[in-house]
Amino acid sequence: MNRAFLLLLFLSLLFTTFSCTKTTQENFGVLTGSVKHHEWTVTGVRVFLKKNVTEFPGKDTTLYDDVCTASGPDAIYSFRKLPAGNYYLLATGFDSLFRAPVRGWTGITLATNQDIITKDIAVSE
């Protein structure tokens, strides 16, 4: 009986040890910030993201990989779950305070998958 108990205990420990697998959660980078025209924020501007580029890809929004809208009183845009790499952002919209269409762009590099970069995009008419 003692032997059966030890064998059962050994098998339980063996099963538990080999049935547990370590799960890894891969981290991703974040690009976020505000869209600003001079000193004020401009909400409702669409921000386009182009991946894997080091030079401005142009104003044609169909060439971009993702889009979000700057929202809230601080005109916040945010792209999440981005791997390390080079990106370009193009912001285009309408400044209702100035009553003019606005546009701006900037390049950003995420050095690691854990980077969280906050960068405002300056737009002008």
Secondary structure, 3 states (H helix, E strand, C coil): CHHHHHHHHHHHHHHHHHHCCCCCCCCCEEEEEEEEECCEECCCCEEEEEECCCCCCCCCHHHCCEEEECECCCCEEEEEEECCEEEEEEEEEEECCCCEEEEEEEEEEECCCCCEEECCEEEEC
